[in-house]
Amino acid sequence: MAIYKHCYCVKCNKKLKNLNIDLDNNLQPMGGIAFITYGHYGTTFFDPMNGDRLQIVICDECLKTLDKKKKLVYNISNS
């Protein structure tokens, strides 16, 4: 299993330090947010149906820019 010391923003490619360097292989970017998906019914890009997962990272600066442009959906809860 690979351990990543760094990860990169999916939007601007900024290099971010991965704070989680233990063996679970989940990204914990300093200055960003990581998202994990196991696929989605509507995608034709990633829906492996075998337990594989995709992780992407977006840096705080890109999130702030998207938020100013009102291109984010957030505050969705399960309750």
C-alpha angles and dihedrals in degrees: 000000000000120000113208119210091186139025132192135232111253091218106042102011093236112167112241128187113247107227093190105073098153123110101275091084095220114143119238105179121200104230097013149054129255123214125198127199133175090203135282134243094238098052127095091187105060127013106119099168090208103089096268114138139204122221123195130180130207122189124234092247092057091046090052091050092049091047092053089051090050091239097129130092112203145147093061112154136188094228 
